[in-house]
Amino acid sequence: MWPGYGSNRGMRLRSRAAVAAGVAAALIGGAVLVDTAAASRAESALSERTEADTRLSTAPDVYIAGFPFSQVAVTKEVPRVSVSTLDVDVAGLGVVNTGAEAFDIEVPVERAAEGDFVGSPAAMVRRKVRLDGVAFGELLGMTDLDIANPYDISPGGGVASEAQLTGTVPGTEKPSTVIVTLRLDGGTFRMRPSLLVDIPSGAEDEVLAAYTLDRDTRDLPLGGPADIVQLSGGSIEFIRQRYNVVLDESDLAPLPPQ
């Protein structure tokens, strides 16, 4: 064997392998870009259709889950579609955040690519309404209401069926801090004080009354009574869920029909 022949041959083999790997990476990268662009077009198409709702001040955010998007051609199913919007002005509530989601949607790839899911079966449809301190404070007549998790001090707050509320009760001069329970009784939301943490002297009756609330959840933009109420990320969140639904246009709209 000529001196250096083995090492040169090894270098050529490694060079070819590197070129092949580069070509494969380029092909994969190109496929990812094409797939991502297809998903983005579908999301934009659905967003434009829901933007026609004059109650929305901006186009809603749309997310179509499942990667690669091209897998729909094989599975005929999209795992999740969500449509959400911030700062929607709802009569009697003020500004709230709303959203709708559908799960395990059976749909042909051509219609999925157009963001068109009307008439497609879905395993579940879920609608959410989130009330932050400003919106929930409007229900209680408090302009400075703060909502927090009484047990988890992390910024996210976690999910809980109780909340720590701090706000100035009408007729008092200092903020009160109270832990309340969040419950659903049929379609009625019931909030009750469970612990008075810090209240102005002599204002116990006023505070107890101020942090007691009954409200029919059919008044919320959920399209029906809530199934779940919980504290989530510093907001009170109401959720309505339906199962085995054939989707219509309103199911993936941030707000239900009026």
C-alpha positions as CSV (number, residue, x, y, z in Angstrom):
1,M,0.0,0.0,0.0
2,W,1.3,3.4,-0.9
3,P,2.2,5.5,2.1
4,G,-0.8,7.6,3.1
5,Y,-3.2,5.7,0.9
6,G,-5.3,4.5,3.9
7,S,-5.5,7.9,5.5
8,N,-6.4,9.6,2.2
9,R,-9.1,7.1,1.5
10,G,-10.5,7.6,5.1
11,M,-10.5,11.3,4.6
12,R,-12.5,10.9,1.3
13,L,-15.0,8.7,2.9
14,R,-15.5,11.1,5.8
15,S,-15.8,13.9,3.3
16,R,-18.5,12.0,1.4
17,A,-20.3,11.3,4.6
18,A,-20.2,14.9,5.6
19,V,-21.6,16.0,2.2
20,A,-24.4,13.4,2.4
21,A,-25.2,14.5,5.9
22,G,-25.3,18.1,4.8
23,V,-27.6,17.3,1.9
24,A,-29.9,15.3,4.2
25,A,-30.0,18.2,6.7
26,A,-30.8,20.6,3.9
27,L,-33.7,18.4,2.7
28,I,-35.1,18.0,6.2
29,G,-34.7,21.7,6.8
30,G,-36.5,22.5,3.6
31,A,-39.3,20.1,4.4
32,V,-39.7,21.7,7.9
33,L,-39.9,25.2,6.3
34,V,-42.6,24.0,3.8
35,D,-44.5,22.2,6.6
36,T,-44.3,25.2,8.9
37,A,-45.5,27.6,6.1
38,A,-48.5,25.3,5.4
39,A,-49.5,25.3,9.1
40,S,-49.1,29.1,9.2
41,R,-51.3,29.6,6.2
42,A,-54.0,27.4,7.7
43,E,-53.8,29.4,11.0
44,S,-54.0,32.7,9.1
45,A,-57.1,31.5,7.1
46,L,-59.0,30.5,10.3
47,S,-58.0,33.7,12.0
48,E,-59.3,35.8,9.1
49,R,-62.6,34.1,9.2
50,T,-63.1,34.6,12.9
51,E,-61.9,38.2,12.7
52,A,-65.2,39.0,10.9
53,D,-66.9,39.1,14.3
54,T,-67.3,42.8,14.9
55,R,-67.1,42.3,18.7
56,L,-63.4,41.6,18.3
57,S,-61.0,44.6,18.2
58,T,-58.1,42.6,16.8
59,A,-57.6,39.3,14.8
60,P,-57.6,36.3,17.2
61,D,-54.5,34.2,17.7
62,V,-54.9,30.7,16.1
63,Y,-52.7,27.7,16.8
64,I,-53.0,24.3,15.0
65,A,-51.1,21.7,17.0
66,G,-49.4,18.7,15.6
67,F,-46.0,18.5,13.9
68,P,-45.4,17.8,11.1
69,F,-48.6,19.4,9.8
70,S,-48.3,17.1,6.8
71,Q,-49.1,14.1,9.1
72,V,-52.7,15.0,8.6
73,A,-52.5,13.5,5.1
74,V,-51.9,10.1,6.8
75,T,-53.8,10.4,10.1
76,K,-56.7,12.5,8.8
77,E,-56.7,14.1,12.3
78,V,-55.6,17.3,13.8
79,P,-54.9,16.9,17.6
80,R,-55.8,20.4,18.7
81,V,-57.0,23.8,17.3
82,S,-57.1,26.8,19.6
83,V,-58.5,30.3,18.9
84,S,-58.0,33.0,21.5
85,T,-58.2,36.7,21.9
86,L,-57.3,39.2,24.6
87,D,-59.1,42.3,25.9
88,V,-62.7,41.6,24.7
89,D,-65.2,44.1,26.0
90,V,-68.2,42.1,27.3
91,A,-71.3,43.9,28.7
92,G,-71.5,43.5,32.5
93,L,-68.0,42.1,32.8
94,G,-65.7,44.7,31.2
95,V,-62.6,43.5,29.5
96,V,-62.0,39.7,29.5
97,N,-59.8,37.1,27.7
98,T,-61.6,34.4,25.8
99,G,-60.8,31.4,23.8
100,A,-62.1,28.2,22.2
101,E,-60.4,24.9,21.5
102,A,-61.2,21.6,19.7
103,F,-59.4,18.3,20.2
104,D,-58.9,15.3,18.0
105,I,-60.5,16.7,14.9
106,E,-61.2,14.3,12.0
107,V,-60.6,16.3,8.8
108,P,-59.2,15.7,5.3
109,V,-55.8,17.3,4.7
110,E,-57.2,19.6,2.0
111,R,-59.6,21.2,4.4
112,A,-57.1,21.3,7.3
113,A,-54.7,23.2,5.0
114,E,-57.5,25.8,4.5
115,G,-58.2,26.1,8.2
116,D,-61.7,24.9,7.5
117,F,-63.0,22.5,10.2
118,V,-66.8,23.1,9.9
119,G,-68.6,19.8,9.7
120,S,-65.7,17.9,11.2
121,P,-66.2,15.6,14.2
122,A,-64.1,16.6,17.3
123,A,-63.7,14.5,20.5
124,M,-64.1,17.7,22.7
125,V,-64.8,21.4,22.4
126,R,-63.8,23.7,25.2
127,R,-64.5,27.3,25.7
128,K,-62.8,29.5,28.3
129,V,-63.4,32.9,29.8
130,R,-60.7,34.4,32.1
131,L,-61.4,37.4,34.4
132,D,-58.4,39.2,35.7
133,G,-58.5,41.5,38.7
134,V,-60.0,44.4,36.8
135,A,-62.9,42.4,35.3
136,F,-63.6,40.4,38.4
137,G,-63.3,43.5,40.5
138,E,-66.0,45.1,38.4
139,L,-68.4,42.3,39.6
140,L,-67.5,43.0,43.2
141,G,-67.4,46.8,42.9
142,M,-63.7,47.1,43.7
143,T,-61.4,49.0,41.4
144,D,-58.1,47.7,42.9
145,L,-58.8,44.0,43.2
146,D,-55.8,41.6,43.1
147,I,-56.2,37.9,42.6
148,A,-53.6,35.4,43.8
149,N,-53.1,31.8,44.7
150,P,-53.3,31.4,48.5
151,Y,-50.9,28.4,48.5
152,D,-48.6,28.9,45.6
153,I,-46.5,32.1,45.6
154,S,-44.9,31.4,42.2
155,P,-45.7,33.9,39.4
156,G,-47.8,31.4,37.5
157,G,-49.9,30.7,40.6
158,G,-51.0,27.3,39.5
159,V,-54.6,26.0,39.3
160,A,-56.8,26.0,42.5
161,S,-60.4,26.1,43.6
162,E,-59.7,28.8,46.1
163,A,-58.3,32.3,45.6
164,Q,-56.8,35.1,47.7
165,L,-58.5,38.4,46.9
166,T,-57.2,41.7,48.0
167,G,-59.2,44.9,47.4
168,T,-60.9,47.9,49.0
169,V,-64.4,47.0,49.9
170,P,-66.9,49.8,49.2
171,G,-67.5,51.9,52.3
172,T,-64.0,51.1,53.8
173,E,-60.8,53.0,53.5
174,K,-58.2,50.2,53.5
175,P,-57.8,47.0,51.4
176,S,-59.0,43.7,52.8
177,T,-57.4,40.4,52.1
178,V,-59.7,37.3,52.1
179,I,-59.4,33.7,51.0
180,V,-62.5,32.6,49.1
181,T,-63.8,29.3,47.8
182,L,-64.8,29.0,44.1
183,R,-67.6,26.5,43.4
184,L,-70.2,25.7,40.8
185,D,-73.7,24.6,41.9
186,G,-75.4,23.5,38.7
187,G,-74.8,26.5,36.4
188,T,-74.4,29.0,39.2
189,F,-71.0,30.2,40.4
190,R,-70.8,30.6,44.2
191,M,-68.0,32.4,45.9
192,R,-67.8,32.4,49.7
193,P,-65.2,33.8,52.2
194,S,-63.3,31.0,54.0
195,L,-60.7,33.0,55.8
196,L,-60.4,36.7,56.7
197,V,-56.6,37.3,56.4
198,D,-56.4,41.0,56.9
199,I,-59.4,43.4,57.2
200,P,-60.1,46.9,58.6
201,S,-61.2,46.9,62.2
202,G,-64.9,46.7,62.6
203,A,-65.6,46.0,59.0
204,E,-66.2,42.2,59.2
205,D,-69.8,42.3,58.1
206,E,-69.1,44.5,55.1
207,V,-66.1,42.4,54.0
208,L,-68.1,39.1,54.3
209,A,-70.9,40.6,52.2
210,A,-68.5,42.1,49.6
211,Y,-66.7,38.8,49.0
212,T,-69.8,36.7,48.7
213,L,-71.1,36.3,45.1
214,D,-73.6,34.2,43.3
215,R,-73.8,34.5,39.5
216,D,-75.4,32.5,36.7
217,T,-72.6,31.4,34.4
218,R,-75.0,31.4,31.5
219,D,-74.4,35.2,31.6
220,L,-70.7,34.6,30.6
221,P,-69.7,34.3,27.0
222,L,-69.5,30.5,27.1
223,G,-72.5,29.6,25.1
224,G,-74.0,27.8,28.1
225,P,-73.3,27.0,31.8
226,A,-69.7,26.5,33.0
227,D,-68.5,23.0,33.9
228,I,-65.3,24.2,35.7
229,V,-64.2,27.2,37.7
230,Q,-60.7,27.7,38.9
231,L,-57.9,30.1,39.7
232,S,-55.3,30.1,37.0
233,G,-52.4,32.5,36.6
234,G,-53.9,35.3,38.7
235,S,-57.3,35.2,37.0
236,I,-60.6,33.4,37.6
237,E,-61.2,31.0,34.8
238,F,-64.6,29.6,33.7
239,I,-64.7,26.6,31.3
240,R,-67.4,24.9,29.4
241,Q,-66.7,21.5,27.8
242,R,-68.7,19.5,25.2
243,Y,-67.9,16.0,23.9
244,N,-68.3,14.3,20.5
245,V,-69.2,17.5,18.7
246,V,-69.6,18.1,14.9
247,L,-68.0,21.5,14.6
248,D,-69.8,24.6,13.3
249,E,-68.5,28.0,12.6
250,S,-69.1,29.2,16.2
251,D,-67.3,26.4,17.9
252,L,-63.9,27.8,16.9
253,A,-64.8,31.5,17.5
254,P,-63.5,33.4,20.5
255,L,-67.0,34.5,21.4
256,P,-70.2,32.4,21.0
257,P,-73.1,33.7,18.9
258,Q,-75.1,36.5,20.6
